[in-house]
């Protein structure tokens, strides 16, 4: 369900909530039992070595990407655009 598309009235109806008081105590307890506490899970932390290797990986990928554009630019600049005329004069 795309909750962000619902109007405030539709949300209140679907969530069984009052617009001024919020959830009743019994409804809040029921949801706590059903869904558990409203907490974010902590992600695993990256090691220092992993962070350093990521920096090198990012550096080298940026270096190679920028190098190809530089080579393309220089290659276009060095092309010969001479106009040779084949006249007999």
FIZA-465877 format. One record per atom (N, C-alpha, C, O): x, y, z; residue number from 1; residue in three letters. Coordinates in steps of 0.2 Angstrom, whole numbers. Atoms other than C-alpha are relative to their C-alpha. Example, Ala and Ser with C-alpha at 12.3 -4.5 7.8 and 13.67 -1.06 7.14 Angstrom:
# FIZA-465877
+-------+-------+-------+-----+------+
:     u :     v :     w :  nr : rest :
+-------+-------+-------+-----+------+
:     4 :    -6 :     0 :   1 :  ALA :
:    62 :   -22 :    39 :   1 :  ALA :
:     4 :     6 :     0 :   1 :  ALA :
:     9 :     5 :     3 :   1 :  ALA :
:    -4 :    -6 :    -1 :   2 :  SER :
:    68 :    -5 :    36 :   2 :  SER :
:    -4 :     5 :     3 :   2 :  SER :
:    -1 :    11 :     4 :   2 :  SER :
+-------+-------+-------+-----+------+
END
This chain:
# FIZA-465877
+-------+-------+-------+-----+------+
:     u :     v :     w :  nr : rest :
+-------+-------+-------+-----+------+
:     4 :    -6 :     0 :   1 :  UNK :
:     0 :     0 :     0 :   1 :  UNK :
:     4 :     6 :     0 :   1 :  UNK :
:    10 :     6 :     3 :   1 :  UNK :
:    -3 :    -6 :     0 :   2 :  UNK :
:     6 :    17 :    -4 :   2 :  UNK :
:    -3 :     5 :     5 :   2 :  UNK :
:    -7 :     9 :     3 :   2 :  UNK :
:     3 :    -4 :    -5 :   3 :  UNK :
:     3 :    26 :    12 :   3 :  UNK :
:     0 :     7 :    -1 :   3 :  UNK :
:    -4 :    11 :     1 :   3 :  UNK :
:    -1 :    -7 :     1 :   4 :  UNK :
:     9 :    43 :     6 :   4 :  UNK :
:    -5 :     3 :    -4 :   4 :  UNK :
:    -6 :     9 :    -5 :   4 :  UNK :
:     5 :    -3 :     5 :   5 :  UNK :
:    -5 :    44 :    -7 :   5 :  UNK :
:    -7 :     1 :     4 :   5 :  UNK :
:   -11 :     4 :     1 :   5 :  UNK :
:     7 :     0 :    -3 :   6 :  UNK :
:   -19 :    42 :     6 :   6 :  UNK :
:    -1 :     7 :     3 :   6 :  UNK :
:     4 :    11 :     6 :   6 :  UNK :
:     2 :    -7 :    -3 :   7 :  UNK :
:   -28 :    58 :    13 :   7 :  UNK :
:     1 :    -2 :     8 :   7 :  UNK :
:     1 :    -7 :    10 :   7 :  UNK :
:    -1 :     1 :    -7 :   8 :  UNK :
:   -27 :    61 :    32 :   8 :  UNK :
:    -6 :    -4 :     3 :   8 :  UNK :
:    -5 :    -8 :     7 :   8 :  UNK :
:     6 :     3 :    -2 :   9 :  UNK :
:   -45 :    55 :    34 :   9 :  UNK :
:     1 :    -8 :    -1 :   9 :  UNK :
:    -1 :   -12 :     3 :   9 :  UNK :
:    -1 :     7 :     2 :  10 :  UNK :
:   -41 :    38 :    25 :  10 :  UNK :
:     5 :    -3 :     5 :  10 :  UNK :
:     4 :    -9 :     7 :  10 :  UNK :
:    -5 :     3 :    -5 :  11 :  UNK :
:   -25 :    36 :    36 :  11 :  UNK :
:    -3 :    -1 :     7 :  11 :  UNK :
:    -2 :    -7 :    10 :  11 :  UNK :
:     3 :     0 :    -7 :  12 :  UNK :
:   -35 :    39 :    52 :  12 :  UNK :
:    -4 :    -7 :     0 :  12 :  UNK :
:    -5 :   -10 :     5 :  12 :  UNK :
:     5 :     6 :     1 :  13 :  UNK :
:   -48 :    26 :    46 :  13 :  UNK :
:     4 :    -7 :     0 :  13 :  UNK :
:     2 :   -11 :     4 :  13 :  UNK :
:    -4 :     6 :     1 :  14 :  UNK :
:   -35 :    13 :    41 :  14 :  UNK :
:     4 :    -2 :     6 :  14 :  UNK :
:     5 :    -8 :     7 :  14 :  UNK :
:    -5 :     1 :    -5 :  15 :  UNK :
:   -24 :    15 :    56 :  15 :  UNK :
:    -4 :    -1 :     7 :  15 :  UNK :
:    -1 :    -2 :    12 :  15 :  UNK :
:     4 :     0 :    -6 :  16 :  UNK :
:   -39 :    16 :    69 :  16 :  UNK :
:     3 :     5 :     5 :  16 :  UNK :
:     4 :     3 :    10 :  16 :  UNK :
:    -3 :    -5 :    -4 :  17 :  UNK :
:   -32 :    32 :    75 :  17 :  UNK :
:    -4 :     6 :     1 :  17 :  UNK :
:    -8 :     7 :    -4 :  17 :  UNK :
:     4 :    -6 :    -1 :  18 :  UNK :
:   -40 :    48 :    82 :  18 :  UNK :
:     5 :     5 :    -2 :  18 :  UNK :
:    11 :     5 :    -1 :  18 :  UNK :
:    -4 :    -6 :     2 :  19 :  UNK :
:   -33 :    64 :    74 :  19 :  UNK :
:     3 :     4 :     5 :  19 :  UNK :
:     8 :     7 :     4 :  19 :  UNK :
:    -3 :    -5 :    -5 :  20 :  UNK :
:   -31 :    73 :    90 :  20 :  UNK :
:     4 :    -4 :     6 :  20 :  UNK :
:     9 :    -1 :     8 :  20 :  UNK :
:    -3 :     3 :    -6 :  21 :  UNK :
:   -27 :    60 :   103 :  21 :  UNK :
:     5 :    -6 :    -2 :  21 :  UNK :
:     9 :    -9 :     2 :  21 :  UNK :
:    -4 :     5 :     2 :  22 :  UNK :
:   -18 :    47 :    92 :  22 :  UNK :
:    -3 :    -7 :     1 :  22 :  UNK :
:    -9 :    -8 :     1 :  22 :  UNK :
:     3 :     7 :    -2 :  23 :  UNK :
:   -20 :    28 :    97 :  23 :  UNK :
:    -2 :     0 :     7 :  23 :  UNK :
:     0 :     4 :    11 :  23 :  UNK :
:     2 :     1 :    -7 :  24 :  UNK :
:   -29 :    23 :   112 :  24 :  UNK :
:     5 :    -5 :     3 :  24 :  UNK :
:     9 :    -8 :     0 :  24 :  UNK :
:    -5 :     4 :    -3 :  25 :  UNK :
:   -19 :    14 :   125 :  25 :  UNK :
:     0 :    -7 :    -1 :  25 :  UNK :
:     5 :   -11 :    -2 :  25 :  UNK :
:     1 :     7 :     1 :  26 :  UNK :
:   -26 :    -3 :   122 :  26 :  UNK :
:     2 :    -1 :    -8 :  26 :  UNK :
:     5 :    -7 :    -9 :  26 :  UNK :
:    -2 :     1 :     7 :  27 :  UNK :
:   -23 :    -1 :   103 :  27 :  UNK :
:     8 :     1 :     0 :  27 :  UNK :
:    11 :    -3 :    -4 :  27 :  UNK :
:    -7 :    -1 :     0 :  28 :  UNK :
:    -5 :     5 :   106 :  28 :  UNK :
:     3 :    -7 :     3 :  28 :  UNK :
:     8 :    -9 :     1 :  28 :  UNK :
:    -3 :     7 :    -3 :  29 :  UNK :
:    -2 :   -11 :   118 :  29 :  UNK :
:    -1 :    -6 :    -5 :  29 :  UNK :
:     4 :   -10 :    -6 :  29 :  UNK :
:     1 :     5 :     5 :  30 :  UNK :
:   -10 :   -22 :   104 :  30 :  UNK :
:     6 :     0 :    -5 :  30 :  UNK :
:     8 :    -5 :    -7 :  30 :  UNK :
:    -5 :    -1 :     5 :  31 :  UNK :
:     2 :   -15 :    91 :  31 :  UNK :
:     7 :    -2 :     2 :  31 :  UNK :
:    11 :    -4 :    -1 :  31 :  UNK :
:    -7 :     2 :    -2 :  32 :  UNK :
:    17 :   -17 :   102 :  32 :  UNK :
:     1 :    -7 :     1 :  32 :  UNK :
:     6 :   -10 :    -1 :  32 :  UNK :
:     0 :     7 :     0 :  33 :  UNK :
:    13 :   -35 :   105 :  33 :  UNK :
:     1 :    -3 :    -7 :  33 :  UNK :
:     5 :    -8 :    -8 :  33 :  UNK :
:     0 :     3 :     6 :  34 :  UNK :
:    10 :   -38 :    87 :  34 :  UNK :
:     6 :     1 :    -4 :  34 :  UNK :
:     9 :    -3 :    -7 :  34 :  UNK :
:    -6 :    -2 :     4 :  35 :  UNK :
:    24 :   -28 :    79 :  35 :  UNK :
:     7 :     1 :     3 :  35 :  UNK :
:    12 :     1 :     0 :  35 :  UNK :
:    -6 :    -1 :    -4 :  36 :  UNK :
:    36 :   -26 :    93 :  36 :  UNK :
:     2 :     8 :     0 :  36 :  UNK :
:    -2 :    12 :    -2 :  36 :  UNK :
:    -2 :    -7 :    -1 :  37 :  UNK :
:    45 :   -10 :    98 :  37 :  UNK :
:     2 :     4 :    -6 :  37 :  UNK :
:     5 :     1 :   -11 :  37 :  UNK :
:    -2 :    -4 :     6 :  38 :  UNK :
:    48 :     4 :    85 :  38 :  UNK :
:     7 :     2 :     1 :  38 :  UNK :
:     9 :     8 :     3 :  38 :  UNK :
:    -7 :    -2 :     0 :  39 :  UNK :
:    67 :     3 :    84 :  39 :  UNK :
:     3 :    -2 :    -6 :  39 :  UNK :
:     1 :    -7 :   -10 :  39 :  UNK :
:    -4 :     1 :     6 :  40 :  UNK :
:    79 :     3 :    70 :  40 :  UNK :
:     6 :    -5 :     2 :  40 :  UNK :
:     9 :    -5 :     8 :  40 :  UNK :
:    -6 :     4 :    -1 :  41 :  UNK :
:    92 :   -11 :    69 :  41 :  UNK :
:     6 :     3 :    -1 :  41 :  UNK :
:     7 :     6 :    -6 :  41 :  UNK :
:    -7 :    -2 :     1 :  42 :  UNK :
:   110 :    -7 :    71 :  42 :  UNK :
:     3 :    -4 :    -5 :  42 :  UNK :
:     4 :   -10 :    -5 :  42 :  UNK :
:    -4 :     4 :     5 :  43 :  UNK :
:   120 :   -11 :    56 :  43 :  UNK :
:     7 :    -2 :     2 :  43 :  UNK :
:    10 :     1 :     7 :  43 :  UNK :
:    -7 :     2 :    -2 :  44 :  UNK :
:   137 :   -20 :    57 :  44 :  UNK :
:     5 :     6 :    -2 :  44 :  UNK :
:     4 :     9 :    -7 :  44 :  UNK :
:    -5 :    -5 :     2 :  45 :  UNK :
:   151 :    -8 :    58 :  45 :  UNK :
:     6 :    -2 :    -4 :  45 :  UNK :
:     8 :    -8 :    -4 :  45 :  UNK :
:    -6 :     2 :     4 :  46 :  UNK :
:   165 :    -8 :    45 :  46 :  UNK :
:     6 :     1 :     4 :  46 :  UNK :
:     7 :     5 :     8 :  46 :  UNK :
:    -7 :    -1 :    -3 :  47 :  UNK :
:   183 :   -11 :    50 :  47 :  UNK :
:     4 :     5 :    -3 :  47 :  UNK :
:     2 :     8 :    -8 :  47 :  UNK :
:    -4 :    -6 :     2 :  48 :  UNK :
:   196 :     2 :    48 :  48 :  UNK :
:     3 :    -2 :    -7 :  48 :  UNK :
:     4 :     2 :   -12 :  48 :  UNK :
:    -3 :     2 :     7 :  49 :  UNK :
:   204 :    -9 :    34 :  49 :  UNK :
:    -5 :     0 :    -5 :  49 :  UNK :
:    -3 :     2 :   -11 :  49 :  UNK :
:     5 :    -1 :     5 :  50 :  UNK :
:   188 :   -10 :    25 :  50 :  UNK :
:    -1 :     7 :    -3 :  50 :  UNK :
:    -2 :     8 :    -9 :  50 :  UNK :
:     1 :    -7 :     2 :  51 :  UNK :
:   186 :     9 :    25 :  51 :  UNK :
:     6 :     2 :    -4 :  51 :  UNK :
:     5 :     6 :    -9 :  51 :  UNK :
:    -6 :    -2 :     4 :  52 :  UNK :
:   204 :    11 :    19 :  52 :  UNK :
:     0 :    -3 :    -7 :  52 :  UNK :
:     1 :     1 :   -12 :  52 :  UNK :
:     0 :     3 :     6 :  53 :  UNK :
:   202 :    -1 :     5 :  53 :  UNK :
:    -6 :     3 :    -5 :  53 :  UNK :
:    -5 :     3 :   -11 :  53 :  UNK :
:     6 :    -3 :     3 :  54 :  UNK :
:   185 :     7 :     0 :  54 :  UNK :
:     3 :     6 :    -3 :  54 :  UNK :
:     1 :     8 :    -9 :  54 :  UNK :
:    -2 :    -7 :     3 :  55 :  UNK :
:   194 :    24 :    -2 :  55 :  UNK :
:     5 :    -2 :    -6 :  55 :  UNK :
:     4 :     2 :   -11 :  55 :  UNK :
:    -5 :     1 :     5 :  56 :  UNK :
:   208 :    16 :   -13 :  56 :  UNK :
:    -4 :    -2 :    -6 :  56 :  UNK :
:    -3 :     0 :   -12 :  56 :  UNK :
:     4 :     3 :     6 :  57 :  UNK :
:   194 :     7 :   -24 :  57 :  UNK :
:    -3 :     6 :    -3 :  57 :  UNK :
:    -3 :     7 :    -9 :  57 :  UNK :
:     3 :    -6 :     3 :  58 :  UNK :
:   185 :    24 :   -26 :  58 :  UNK :
:     5 :     4 :    -4 :  58 :  UNK :
:     3 :     7 :    -9 :  58 :  UNK :
:    -5 :    -4 :     3 :  59 :  UNK :
:   201 :    33 :   -30 :  59 :  UNK :
:     2 :    -3 :    -7 :  59 :  UNK :
:     2 :     1 :   -12 :  59 :  UNK :
:    -2 :     3 :     7 :  60 :  UNK :
:   206 :    21 :   -44 :  60 :  UNK :
:    -6 :     0 :    -5 :  60 :  UNK :
:    -4 :     0 :   -11 :  60 :  UNK :
:     5 :     0 :     4 :  61 :  UNK :
:   189 :    20 :   -51 :  61 :  UNK :
:    -1 :     7 :    -3 :  61 :  UNK :
:    -3 :     8 :    -9 :  61 :  UNK :
:     0 :    -7 :     2 :  62 :  UNK :
:   188 :    39 :   -52 :  62 :  UNK :
:     6 :     1 :    -5 :  62 :  UNK :
:     5 :     5 :   -10 :  62 :  UNK :
:    -6 :    -1 :     4 :  63 :  UNK :
:   206 :    39 :   -59 :  63 :  UNK :
:    -1 :    -3 :    -7 :  63 :  UNK :
:     0 :     1 :   -12 :  63 :  UNK :
:     0 :     3 :     7 :  64 :  UNK :
:   202 :    27 :   -73 :  64 :  UNK :
:    -6 :     3 :    -4 :  64 :  UNK :
:    -5 :     4 :   -10 :  64 :  UNK :
:     6 :    -3 :     3 :  65 :  UNK :
:   185 :    35 :   -77 :  65 :  UNK :
:     2 :     7 :    -3 :  65 :  UNK :
:     1 :     9 :    -9 :  65 :  UNK :
:    -2 :    -7 :     2 :  66 :  UNK :
:   193 :    53 :   -78 :  66 :  UNK :
:     6 :    -1 :    -5 :  66 :  UNK :
:     6 :     3 :   -10 :  66 :  UNK :
:    -5 :     1 :     5 :  67 :  UNK :
:   208 :    46 :   -88 :  67 :  UNK :
:    -3 :    -1 :    -7 :  67 :  UNK :
:     0 :     1 :   -12 :  67 :  UNK :
:     3 :     2 :     7 :  68 :  UNK :
:   197 :    39 :  -102 :  68 :  UNK :
:    -3 :     7 :    -3 :  68 :  UNK :
:    -2 :     8 :    -9 :  68 :  UNK :
:     2 :    -6 :     3 :  69 :  UNK :
:   189 :    56 :  -104 :  69 :  UNK :
:     6 :     5 :    -2 :  69 :  UNK :
:     5 :     8 :    -7 :  69 :  UNK :
:    -6 :    -4 :     2 :  70 :  UNK :
:   206 :    65 :  -104 :  70 :  UNK :
:     3 :    -2 :    -7 :  70 :  UNK :
:     5 :     1 :   -11 :  70 :  UNK :
:    -3 :     3 :     6 :  71 :  UNK :
:   212 :    53 :  -117 :  71 :  UNK :
:    -4 :     2 :    -6 :  71 :  UNK :
:    -2 :     3 :   -12 :  71 :  UNK :
:     4 :    -2 :     6 :  72 :  UNK :
:   197 :    56 :  -128 :  72 :  UNK :
:     1 :     7 :    -2 :  72 :  UNK :
:     1 :     9 :    -8 :  72 :  UNK :
:    -1 :    -7 :     2 :  73 :  UNK :
:   199 :    74 :  -127 :  73 :  UNK :
:     6 :     2 :    -3 :  73 :  UNK :
:     6 :     5 :    -8 :  73 :  UNK :
:    -6 :    -1 :     3 :  74 :  UNK :
:   217 :    74 :  -131 :  74 :  UNK :
:     1 :    -3 :    -7 :  74 :  UNK :
:     4 :     0 :   -11 :  74 :  UNK :
:     0 :     3 :     6 :  75 :  UNK :
:   214 :    62 :  -145 :  75 :  UNK :
:    -3 :     4 :    -5 :  75 :  UNK :
:    -1 :     4 :   -11 :  75 :  UNK :
:     4 :    -4 :     5 :  76 :  UNK :
:   202 :    74 :  -153 :  76 :  UNK :
:     4 :     6 :    -2 :  76 :  UNK :
:     4 :     8 :    -7 :  76 :  UNK :
:    -4 :    -6 :     1 :  77 :  UNK :
:   214 :    89 :  -151 :  77 :  UNK :
:     6 :    -2 :    -5 :  77 :  UNK :
:     8 :     3 :    -8 :  77 :  UNK :
:    -6 :     1 :     3 :  78 :  UNK :
:   228 :    80 :  -159 :  78 :  UNK :
:    -1 :    -3 :    -7 :  78 :  UNK :
:     4 :    -4 :   -11 :  78 :  UNK :
:     2 :     2 :     7 :  79 :  UNK :
:   219 :    74 :  -175 :  79 :  UNK :
:     2 :     5 :    -5 :  79 :  UNK :
:     2 :    11 :    -4 :  79 :  UNK :
:    -2 :    -5 :     5 :  80 :  UNK :
:   225 :    82 :  -191 :  80 :  UNK :
:    -6 :     2 :    -4 :  80 :  UNK :
:    -9 :    -3 :    -7 :  80 :  UNK :
:     6 :    -2 :     4 :  81 :  UNK :
:   212 :    92 :  -200 :  81 :  UNK :
:     3 :     4 :    -5 :  81 :  UNK :
:     0 :    10 :    -7 :  81 :  UNK :
:    -3 :    -4 :     5 :  82 :  UNK :
:   223 :    98 :  -214 :  82 :  UNK :
:    -5 :    -1 :    -6 :  82 :  UNK :
:    -8 :    -6 :    -8 :  82 :  UNK :
:     3 :     0 :     7 :  83 :  UNK :
:   215 :   102 :  -231 :  83 :  UNK :
:     5 :     0 :    -5 :  83 :  UNK :
:     8 :     5 :    -7 :  83 :  UNK :
:    -5 :     0 :     6 :  84 :  UNK :
:   226 :    96 :  -245 :  84 :  UNK :
:    -4 :     1 :    -6 :  84 :  UNK :
:    -8 :    -3 :    -8 :  84 :  UNK :
:     3 :    -1 :     7 :  85 :  UNK :
:   222 :   103 :  -262 :  85 :  UNK :
:     4 :    -3 :    -5 :  85 :  UNK :
:    10 :    -3 :    -4 :  85 :  UNK :
:    -4 :     4 :     5 :  86 :  UNK :
:   227 :    93 :  -277 :  86 :  UNK :
:     0 :     4 :    -6 :  86 :  UNK :
:    -2 :     2 :   -11 :  86 :  UNK :
:     0 :    -4 :     6 :  87 :  UNK :
:   229 :   107 :  -289 :  87 :  UNK :
:     7 :     0 :    -3 :  87 :  UNK :
:    12 :    -2 :     0 :  87 :  UNK :
:    -7 :     1 :     4 :  88 :  UNK :
:   243 :   108 :  -302 :  88 :  UNK :
:     4 :     7 :     1 :  88 :  UNK :
:     9 :     7 :    -3 :  88 :  UNK :
:    -3 :    -7 :     0 :  89 :  UNK :
:   248 :   126 :  -298 :  89 :  UNK :
:     6 :     0 :     5 :  89 :  UNK :
:    10 :     5 :     6 :  89 :  UNK :
+-------+-------+-------+-----+------+
END
